């Protein structure tokens, strides 16, 4: 286990089960408490690495942490130290420094349209996230999005936070996200179309697909959950977009969790609230809905797209009145209901330590030291959050917070500790293989760097096509299929 972190449960988590192998997670929704019983990881447990995930070695030492007895700034990053500011303890020499990856690897396929479905029955998925710090792409005509949106993938799911305007302005004025959508569409090119987009306040999630893929898409829907002030104001929350690809259900979630280093328990609660209340389930219903607010108007039928490059965009209200919830909270979370799930966003988990030592570890390439003090990895190891999700190896440098137009970490008076706030996770299944995970240091429009994961995702075909596949099991009788487009 990580010796640098407290083993105490956060304030909103409590182990009440008499079974020592179980623990109870409590979270509050609209002043009502809900309970979820989970299997407790054994002491010292480390989840086994998936086929696409590296195993992090046990840390030899911990970065300096704030002293509980010492007064700390509101962001909670400074305090007592076990090493001088800017120094890495000598034990770190036993590590093997890494060379940071500062671009998103180009592992795109040579796309061949519908032919892919008769071969691997898989799609290449690009899932990305970027906190844009309220900046508009209109203010950056030379922005090279191609460095972020590397080519060669069937599906692009791009989640942004503080998109096109700050959170405050977005809640008051609800600025259009179309400039961003148009810029992404222009970058991807005419062979792609915006299948669905959904915005709530400053949050936005867009789903672009290769046009040849859309013939197999159905049940497209979207929804949102507010986790901001009083669970009413949409300064924080999550957006989900879901669809069926042939016989397999897909779900993408973009979220912006609570800020500041000390608010770990609140971030965990944000995850559980979104996962429990996202108003989506695998079906052919295409009506988007919003927890704590009115449902947006129904989208146009899937078979009648408004334009050759865009199907439907949905905007949820930036704030919403409180809404009484039924006692019948779904027994299955939204991520449990879908076959393939990808969760992206500014999750706001921080690296615990003082800024000079964290920066020295980054400069020295001491990745394992940083991993040992990453809040999200620690909370996952305790089994408190993202229990059924895995994440690729963090081989890129922390993506927050940078000074304007440069690669220098925050030099403002707040001196925020560099952290991996921007993440891409996916539901653990042998049908998803992560091919790449990286950040794009070239885009300096924001104080965050964009992050993306690239995945090879298998899906189930209808029986009529499976019977035509020589590798499939079953009837010897084969059918011939003709597609006219």
C-alpha positions in Angstrom: 0.0 0.0 0.0 1.1 3.6 -0.4 2.7 4.7 2.9 2.3 8.4 2.1 -1.5 8.3 2.4 -3.8 7.9 5.3 -5.7 4.7 5.5 -8.7 6.4 7.1 -11.9 6.4 5.1 -13.1 9.8 3.9 -15.9 11.5 5.8 -18.7 10.3 3.5 -17.5 6.7 3.5 -18.0 4.2 6.3 -17.4 0.5 6.8 -20.5 -0.8 8.4 -20.8 -4.4 7.2 -20.0 -7.1 9.7 -18.3 -9.0 6.9 -14.6 -8.0 7.1 -14.3 -8.6 3.3 -17.0 -5.9 2.6 -17.2 -2.2 3.0 -20.1 0.2 2.7 -19.9 3.4 0.6 -22.4 6.1 1.5 -23.2 9.1 -0.7 -25.9 11.7 -0.4 -28.3 12.7 -3.2 -30.8 15.5 -2.6 -30.3 15.2 1.2 -31.0 11.4 1.1 -28.3 8.9 1.9 -27.7 5.9 -0.3 -25.6 2.9 0.4 -23.6 0.6 -1.8 -21.8 -2.5 -0.5 -18.5 -3.3 -2.1 -15.9 -6.0 -1.7 -13.0 -4.6 0.4 -9.6 -5.1 -1.1 -7.3 -7.1 1.3 -4.7 -5.2 3.2 -1.8 -4.2 1.0 -3.8 -5.2 -2.1 -2.8 -3.9 -5.5 -5.1 -4.5 -8.5 -3.5 -6.8 -11.1 -2.5 -4.8 -14.2 -4.7 -5.3 -17.2 -3.2 -6.2 -20.6 -2.8 -2.5 -21.3 -1.8 -1.3 -17.9 1.6 -1.2 -16.3 2.1 -2.3 -12.7 3.6 0.4 -10.5 6.3 -0.7 -8.1 6.0 -0.2 -4.4 7.3 3.3 -3.6 10.5 3.5 -1.7 9.7 6.8 -0.2 6.9 9.4 -0.2 6.9 12.9 -1.2 6.5 15.5 1.6 2.8 15.8 2.6 1.1 18.7 4.4 1.2 18.3 8.2 -2.3 18.0 9.6 -1.3 20.2 12.6 0.1 22.9 10.4 -2.0 25.7 8.9 -2.3 25.2 5.1 -3.5 27.3 2.3 -7.0 26.7 0.9 -5.7 24.5 -1.8 -4.0 22.3 0.7 -0.7 21.7 -1.0 2.0 23.1 1.4 3.1 22.2 4.8 5.8 20.2 6.6 8.5 18.5 4.5 10.8 15.5 4.6 13.2 17.0 2.1 14.3 20.5 1.2 12.1 22.4 -1.2 13.2 21.5 -4.8 15.1 18.4 -3.7 14.3 14.7 -4.3 15.4 12.4 -1.4 18.5 10.3 -2.1 16.4 7.1 -2.1 15.0 8.2 -5.4 18.4 7.2 -7.0 17.2 3.6 -6.8 14.5 4.4 -9.4 15.0 4.3 -13.1 14.0 7.8 -14.4 11.6 7.8 -17.3 11.5 9.8 -20.5 8.1 11.6 -20.5 5.8 11.2 -23.5 4.6 14.6 -24.6 2.5 13.8 -27.6 -0.4 11.5 -28.4 1.0 8.4 -30.2 -0.2 8.0 -33.8 -1.6 4.5 -33.8 -4.5 5.1 -36.1 -5.8 2.4 -38.4 -6.0 2.5 -42.2 -9.8 2.8 -42.2 -11.6 0.7 -44.8 -15.2 1.6 -44.0 -17.6 -1.3 -43.8 -15.0 -4.0 -44.6 -13.7 -3.8 -41.1 -16.9 -5.3 -39.8 -16.4 -8.6 -41.7 -12.9 -9.0 -40.3 -12.0 -8.0 -36.7 -15.4 -6.8 -35.7 -13.7 -4.0 -33.9 -13.6 -0.2 -34.0 -10.8 2.2 -33.1 -12.0 4.6 -30.4 -10.3 7.9 -29.6 -11.5 9.3 -26.2 -10.1 12.7 -25.2 -10.5 15.4 -22.6 -9.4 19.0 -22.4 -10.1 21.8 -19.9 -10.1 24.8 -22.2 -9.9 27.4 -19.3 -12.8 29.3 -20.8 -11.0 30.1 -24.0 -12.7 30.1 -27.4 -11.2 28.6 -30.5 -12.2 31.7 -32.3 -9.4 33.5 -30.4 -6.8 31.0 -31.7 -7.1 30.7 -35.4 -3.7 29.0 -35.6 -4.5 26.3 -33.0 -3.3 23.0 -34.4 -6.0 20.6 -33.3 -4.4 17.9 -35.6 -1.7 17.5 -32.9 -4.5 16.4 -30.5 -7.0 14.7 -32.8 -4.5 12.2 -34.4 -6.1 10.6 -37.5 -7.2 7.1 -38.2 -10.0 6.3 -35.8 -13.6 5.3 -36.3 -15.1 7.1 -33.3 -13.9 10.3 -31.6 -15.4 11.1 -28.2 -14.2 14.5 -27.0 -15.1 15.9 -23.6 -14.3 19.5 -22.8 -14.6 21.5 -19.6 -14.8 25.3 -19.5 -15.5 25.1 -23.2 -15.8 28.4 -25.2 -16.4 30.4 -22.0 -15.7 30.3 -18.3 -17.9 28.4 -15.9 -19.5 31.7 -14.6 -20.2 33.1 -18.0 -21.6 29.7 -19.2 -24.1 29.6 -16.3 -25.4 33.1 -17.1 -25.2 33.4 -20.9 -25.0 29.8 -22.1 -22.7 30.5 -25.0 -22.9 28.3 -28.0 -20.4 25.4 -28.4 -20.8 25.4 -32.1 -17.5 27.2 -32.8 -15.7 24.3 -31.0 -17.8 21.6 -32.8 -17.2 23.2 -36.2 -13.4 23.4 -35.5 -13.3 19.7 -34.5 -15.4 18.7 -37.5 -13.1 20.7 -39.9 -10.1 19.0 -38.4 -11.5 15.5 -38.7 -12.6 16.1 -42.3 -15.7 15.4 -44.5 -15.7 11.6 -43.8 -16.8 12.2 -40.2 -20.1 13.5 -38.8 -21.1 14.8 -35.4 -23.5 12.0 -34.3 -24.4 13.7 -31.0 -23.3 16.5 -28.8 -24.5 17.6 -25.3 -23.6 20.6 -23.3 -24.4 21.7 -19.7 -23.0 24.9 -18.5 -19.3 24.9 -19.5 -19.3 21.1 -20.0 -19.5 19.7 -23.5 -19.3 16.2 -24.9 -19.2 15.5 -28.7 -19.3 12.2 -30.5 -17.9 12.2 -34.1 -18.0 9.1 -36.2 -16.8 7.9 -39.5 -19.8 8.0 -41.8 -19.4 4.4 -42.8 -19.8 3.4 -39.1 -23.1 5.3 -38.6 -25.1 2.7 -40.6 -24.7 0.4 -37.6 -25.5 3.0 -34.9 -28.9 3.1 -33.1 -30.4 4.2 -29.8 -28.4 7.4 -29.6 -29.2 9.4 -26.4 -27.6 11.7 -23.9 -28.1 13.0 -20.4 -26.5 14.9 -17.6 -26.2 15.0 -13.8 -25.5 18.1 -11.8 -22.9 17.8 -8.9 -22.2 21.5 -8.3 -23.4 23.8 -5.5 -26.1 22.1 -3.6 -26.4 19.5 -6.5 -28.4 22.3 -8.2 -25.9 24.6 -10.0 -24.2 23.0 -13.0 -20.7 24.5 -12.3 -19.7 20.8 -11.9 -21.2 17.6 -13.1 -21.2 15.0 -15.8 -22.6 14.4 -19.3 -23.2 11.1 -20.9 -23.7 10.1 -24.5 -24.7 6.5 -25.3 -25.5 4.4 -28.4 -25.7 0.9 -29.7 -23.1 -0.3 -32.2 -24.7 -3.4 -33.8 -25.6 -5.4 -30.7 -23.1 -3.8 -28.2 -24.0 -0.8 -26.1 -21.5 2.0 -25.7 -21.4 4.8 -23.1 -19.1 7.9 -22.9 -19.1 10.2 -19.8 -17.4 13.5 -19.5 -17.2 15.0 -16.0 -15.8 17.9 -14.0 -15.3 17.0 -10.4 -14.8 19.2 -7.3 -11.6 21.3 -7.2 -8.9 21.8 -4.6 -6.5 19.1 -3.2 -8.3 18.7 0.1 -11.7 17.7 -1.5 -10.9 14.1 -2.2 -14.1 12.8 -0.6 -16.2 15.2 -2.6 -14.6 14.0 -5.8 -15.4 10.4 -4.9 -19.0 11.5 -4.1 -19.2 13.2 -7.5 -18.3 10.0 -9.2 -20.9 8.0 -7.3 -23.6 10.5 -7.9 -23.1 10.6 -11.7 -22.7 6.9 -11.9 -25.9 6.3 -9.9 -28.1 8.9 -11.5 -27.1 9.3 -15.1 -30.5 9.0 -16.8 -29.4 6.5 -19.5 -29.9 2.9 -20.1 -29.3 0.6 -23.1 -32.5 0.9 -25.3 -33.7 2.4 -28.5 -35.2 5.4 -26.7 -33.6 8.6 -28.1 -35.0 11.2 -25.7 -32.2 12.9 -23.7 -32.9 13.8 -20.1 -31.4 15.7 -17.2 -31.4 14.9 -13.6 -32.5 18.0 -11.5 -33.9 19.8 -14.5 -36.3 19.8 -17.4 -35.7 17.3 -20.3 -34.4 18.9 -23.5 -36.6 18.6 -26.6 -36.5 15.2 -28.4 -33.8 14.8 -31.0 -34.7 14.4 -34.6 -35.2 10.7 -35.6 -31.9 9.0 -36.3 -32.9 8.3 -39.9 -33.4 12.0 -40.7 -30.2 13.9 -39.9 -30.5 17.7 -40.0 -27.4 18.0 -42.2 -24.8 15.8 -43.9 -22.2 16.5 -41.1 -24.4 16.9 -38.0 -27.2 15.0 -36.5 -28.3 16.5 -33.1 -26.9 18.9 -30.5 -28.5 19.1 -27.0 -28.1 21.8 -24.4 -29.1 21.3 -20.8 -29.9 24.3 -18.6 -26.9 25.7 -16.7 -28.8 25.6 -13.4 -31.8 23.6 -12.3 -34.4 23.6 -9.5 -34.2 20.8 -6.9 -36.2 17.8 -7.9 -37.7 15.0 -5.7 -36.2 11.6 -6.5 -38.0 8.3 -6.4 -37.0 5.9 -3.7 -36.3 3.4 -6.5 -32.7 4.4 -7.3 -31.6 1.9 -10.0 -29.9 -1.1 -8.4 -27.4 -1.0 -11.3 -25.2 2.0 -11.9 -25.1 3.4 -15.5 -21.6 2.0 -16.0 -22.8 -1.5 -14.9 -25.6 -1.3 -17.5 -23.5 -0.7 -20.6 -21.1 -3.1 -22.3 -18.3 -0.6 -23.2 -17.8 2.5 -21.0 -15.3 5.3 -21.2 -15.0 8.0 -18.6 -13.1 11.2 -19.4 -12.7 14.6 -17.8 -11.1 17.0 -15.4 -11.4 14.7 -12.4 -9.3 17.2 -10.3 -7.4 14.5 -8.3 -4.1 15.9 -7.3 -0.5 14.8 -6.5 0.0 15.2 -2.8 3.3 17.0 -2.0 4.9 20.4 -2.1 5.3 22.1 -5.4 9.2 22.3 -5.6 9.6 18.6 -4.8 6.9 17.5 -7.2 8.5 19.6 -9.9 11.9 18.1 -9.1 10.4 14.7 -9.5 8.9 15.6 -12.8 12.2 17.1 -14.0 14.1 14.0 -12.8 11.6 11.6 -14.4 10.8 10.0 -11.1 7.4 8.8 -12.3 6.9 6.1 -9.6 7.2 8.7 -6.9 4.5 10.8 -8.4 2.3 7.7 -8.9 2.7 6.8 -5.3 1.2 10.2 -4.3 -1.6 10.5 -6.9 -4.9 10.8 -5.2 -7.0 8.9 -7.8 -4.7 5.9 -7.8 -4.8 5.9 -4.0 -8.6 6.1 -3.8 -8.9 3.4 -6.4 -6.5 1.1 -4.5 -8.8 1.6 -1.4 -11.7 0.6 -3.5 -13.5 3.9 -2.9 -13.9 5.1 -6.5 -13.9 3.9 -10.1 -14.1 0.3 -8.8 -14.8 -1.3 -12.2 -12.5 0.9 -14.2 -8.9 0.7 -15.3 -6.5 3.3 -16.6 -3.5 3.1 -18.9 0.0 3.9 -17.7 0.6 7.5 -16.9 3.7 7.9 -19.0 3.2 11.6 -19.7 3.9 14.5 -17.3 1.2 16.1 -15.1 -1.2 18.1 -17.3 -2.1 20.9 -14.8 -1.4 23.8 -14.1 0.6 25.7 -16.7 1.4 29.4 -17.1 0.0 31.1 -20.2 1.5 29.9 -23.6 4.4 28.0 -22.1 5.4 24.7 -20.4 6.2 26.3 -17.0 4.0 25.1 -14.1 2.0 27.6 -12.2 4.1 30.6 -10.9 1.2 32.6 -9.6 0.9 33.3 -5.8 -1.4 30.2 -5.5 1.5 28.0 -6.8 -0.7 25.0 -7.5 1.1 21.6 -7.4 1.4 20.0 -10.8 -1.1 17.2 -11.1 -2.7 14.6 -13.4 -6.1 16.2 -13.1 -7.1 15.2 -16.7 -7.8 11.5 -17.1 -9.3 8.8 -19.3 -10.5 5.6 -17.7 -12.5 2.7 -19.2 -14.6 -0.2 -17.9 -12.5 -3.3 -17.4 -13.3 -5.9 -20.0 -11.2 -8.2 -22.2 -13.1 -6.7 -25.2 -11.3 -3.3 -24.9 -7.5 -3.0 -25.5 -5.8 0.3 -24.9 -3.4 1.1 -27.7 -2.1 4.5 -26.4 -2.5 7.0 -23.6 -0.9 10.4 -23.8 -1.1 14.2 -23.6 -0.6 16.9 -26.2 2.0 19.4 -25.0 1.8 21.3 -28.2 -1.6 22.9 -27.4 -0.9 25.7 -25.0 -4.2 27.7 -25.3 -5.2 26.6 -21.8 -3.6 26.0 -18.4 -4.4 22.3 -18.9 -3.0 20.0 -21.6 -5.4 17.8 -23.6 -5.3 14.1 -22.8 -6.5 11.1 -24.9 -6.7 7.4 -24.8 -6.9 5.2 -28.0 -8.6 1.9 -27.8 -9.4 -1.1 -30.0 -12.9 -2.1 -29.0 -14.7 -5.3 -30.1 -18.4 -5.5 -30.5 -21.1 -8.1 -31.4 -22.6 -8.3 -34.9 -26.1 -9.3 -35.8 -26.6 -13.0 -36.3 -27.1 -12.6 -40.0 -23.6 -11.2 -40.4 -22.0 -13.6 -37.8 -23.3 -16.5 -39.9 -21.5 -15.1 -42.9 -18.2 -15.0 -40.9 -16.1 -18.1 -41.4 -14.6 -17.7 -37.9 -18.0 -17.8 -36.2 -19.5 -20.8 -34.5 -23.0 -22.2 -35.2 -25.0 -23.2 -38.2 -23.1 -24.4 -41.3 -25.6 -22.6 -43.5 -24.3 -19.2 -44.6 -26.1 -16.1 -45.8 -25.1 -13.6 -48.3 -25.6 -9.9 -47.5 -25.8 -7.0 -49.9 -25.5 -3.5 -48.5 -26.7 -0.6 -50.8 -25.8 2.9 -49.6 
